[in-house]
Amino acid sequence: MATVAECRQRHRELDSPSAALDVDLLLCHVLQQPRYYLYAHDGERLTEEQQQQLDVLLARRQSGEPVAYLIGEAEFWSLKLAVSPATLIPRPDTELLVEWLLETLPAEAALKVLDLGTGTGAIALALASERPAWQLTGVDSQRAAVELAASNAQRLALDVEFLHSDWFAAVSGRRFDVVVSNPPYIAEDDQHLTGPGVKYEPSSALVAGSDGLDDIRRIVAAAPAFMNPCGVLLLEHGYRQAEAVADILRGGGFVDVETRRDYGANPRATLGRLIGEVDHAR
């Protein structure tokens, strides 16, 4: 059987810009050890069972299956989250939404925050980990996603309510100070849908009509009825959609509309506020 060092050299077999990291993560998963273990035990030989498991995982990775699905977890905001093909894999760029809300809103106020299309629970759980005073609710239309998010919350000991809901359906009669969402925003004919790994992710979490804006329009149109005066609506969107999303927000009664760029300098998220005053002591 191969040594750890020999296994790490197998990144040369992979057609991936992150091949070396991919192999390390798969090897750590097989060995059930953290990454630093690989450096201290490079001469250790895998068992036959471990070697077979690694071979299978590498073959699946070479076919394009995302590493996160292969190992069943992904990191977001330093939180290790369980993932599955029922949810999108959390992206680093989505951390922009978390950063923006933490920077903008009062930390000690008991704000009511709704995460629409929560998936793994990434946004809601990241906010809960930083703002224990906030009251977090996450909703998703896929029951499997809701169950996964709730499991992540329980494992991380974070107090977040997760509900099965088609956008706002399950929170009828409730109002929130913040609504945040990373909704589907890819057009039906977008070439990115055929990109590496994307075919393994649920299309319901990716595609939103002919221009990719159908779900954003639905959210903006419905949101005011579920928001407190001066509430914040923050949306992630495609890098070419910033102007259109800003227009949708303004047309929906939101003011102080602002767009920010992601870590790749692409306009990625847009925020708007409802007119009025909100009592943060509520």
N, C-alpha and C positions, 0 to 999 in steps of 0.2 A: 504494500500500500504506500501511497505517496506521503511525503512529509508535509507539514504546514507550509513550509517555504516553497516546496514544489507546487502545491495547490495554488498558492498565491500567484504563481507565474502563469496560471491558466487564464489570466485576464487577456492574454494575447489571442485567445480563441473567440473572444466576444467582439462583436461589432457594436460598440457602445462608447460614447464619449466619456462615460464614467466607469469604464470596464474594471479598473483596478479596485475602485470602491465597491462596485457590484460584487466582485469575487470575495472581497473581505467580508462584506455583510452576509453573503450566503454561507461562507465558511464559519463565521461566528454563529450563525443560526444552526448549522449542523453540529458544531462543537458545544453549543449552548454556553458560550463564553463571550465576554466583552472584547472589544477590538484590541485593546492593549495586550490581551493574552497572546495574540498572534506574534507579537514582536518578541515576547519572552520565551515562547515555546516553538520556535520555527523548525526545530528538528524533530518534533513529535510526529509520529505516524498516525494516520487515520485508521480506524478499524474498517473492516470490509463493509459493514453496514453504513458507516459514515461516508465512505468513498462512493458507494452506490447512491446514497442520498444526494451528495454533492453533484455527481454526474447528471442526475435527473434534473436538479435545479438549474445547473448551467445550461443544459439543453433547452429548458423552458425559457430561460433568460435570453438565449441566443435567438429564439423564435420571436422575441419581442415582449414577452410577459413582464410587467413591471416588478422590480425587486420587492416593493412593498407588499404586493399580493403574494409573492412567493414566500416571504417570511412572516406575513400576517401583521405587520406593524409599520408605522411611519412616525417620524418625529415632527412635532409642530409646536413652536413656542417652548421648546425644551421639554415638552410633554410627549411621552411615548404612547401613541394611540393605536389600538387594534384597528385594522382595516380589513375590508372584504370587497369582493366584486360588486356588492350592493351599494357601495359608496365611491365617490371620487377619492383619490389619494390627495391628502392635504398638500398644497403647494406653499413653498416659502413666501411667494409674493402675496398670499392671502394674509400673512402676518401684518401687512400694511394696515388692514382694517383694525386689527387689535391695537397696534401702535397709535393709530389716529384717535380711537375712542379713549384710550388711556390718557393720552395727552390733552384731550379736549374737555373731558367731563370730570366733575368733582368726584374724588375718590371715596369720600366718606358718606355721600348721599345714598339713600336707599333707592337707587334708580331701578326702574323696571325695564329690562332689556330683552328683546325678542330676536332670536337668530332664526331666520327663515331659510329652509333647506339646509338644515344643520349637518346632514351627512354623518361623519364620524363624531360630530359634536365639537370639532376643533375650535371654532371661534368662541362658542359659548364657554367651553372648558378653559380656554386660555384666559378669557376675561374673568372667569370665576377664580382662577388661580391667583390673579392679581388684585381683584376687587371683591373681597368677601362680603362687603356691605351691599353690593348690587344683587338684585333678584333676577336670575337668569332663567329664561325659558328657550328651549330649542324645539323646532318643529320640522318634520319631514314627511313627504307623501309616501315614502317607502317604509313599511313596517320593519323590515330587516335593518334599515339604517337607524331607526329609532331604538331598536333593541341593542344595536351595537353602541350607539352613543350613550345609552343608559349604562351599559356595561363598562364603558370607559370611565364614566363619572364615578361609578361605584368603586372601581379599582383605584382611581386616583383620589378617592375620598373628597370629591368636589360636589357641592350642593347645586345641581342644575336640574330643572324640570324638563323632561323630554316628552313630546306628544306626537302622536300620529295625526297629521293634518295636511290638507291641501291648502298651502299657504296659510291664510288667517282663519280657516274654517273652524278649528278647534279652540280658538281663543275669542269666540264671540262674546261681546259684552265687556271685554277687558281692554285696558288702554296701557300703552307703554311710553316711556320716555325716550327709548332708543329702539329702532328697528334696524338690524344689520343683516346683510345677505350677500352670499356669493352664489347667485342664481345661475341657471343655464344661460349662456349668452353667445353660443356659437350658431351661425347660420346653417341651414340644412345642407347647403352645397359647399361648405367651407372645406378647403383642402386639408386643413389641420386634422379633420376627422379621420384621415387615413394615415396620420403620423404614427411614429413608434409608440407603442403602449396604449394609445388612445382607444383602439378598438376593444381593449379589455375592460374599459370603464363603462358604466351604465350610460347609454345615450340620453336617458331621461334627465340626467344631471348635466348634460352638455348642450343639447340642441334646443333652440327656442325660436322656431319659425324661420321664415325666409330671410330675415335680416338679423336674427339672433336677439331681437329685442322684445319678443312677445311677452316673456315672463317679467321682464323689467317694467313694461307698460302695465301689466296686471298688478304688480306690487305697488307701483306708484299711485295708481288709480284707487286702490283699496286702502292703502296705508293710513291716510288721514283719519278714517273712522276708527282706527285702533291706536291712535297716538294722542298723547297729551299735548296741549298747546306748547309751542316752542320745542317740540320733540325733534329728534335727529333721525334722519333716514340716510344710511350709508350703504352704497352698493358697489360691489366689484363688477367690472365689465371688461370687454375686449379693448385692446390698445387703440383700435380705430373707432371706438364707440363713444369716446368721452363727450364730444360735442352733442351727439344725439341724446345721450343720457341726461346731460345738463338741461337740454331743451325739454325733455320729458318731465324732469323734476320741476322746472319752472312752470310748465303748463299744468302741472298737478297741484299748484299752490304752494310750492316750496321756495324759500328765499335763501340768501347767503349761500348760493350754490358754489361749490369749490371742488376742483379735481386735483388729485395728487398722483405722483408717479411711483412705480414700483422699483425694486432693486435694479432692474434693467433699464431704468429711466423711461419707461413707457407709461403713458397716462392710464392708470389701472383702476382707480376708485373715485367715486364722486359722492359728495355729501350735500344734503339740503336740510333746511330747518323749516318747521311750520311756524307761521306767524303767531305770536302770543307769548304769554309768560307762563312758566312752569314753576310750581312750588317744589324745590328740591328737598324740602324737609318732610314731604309727605311720606 
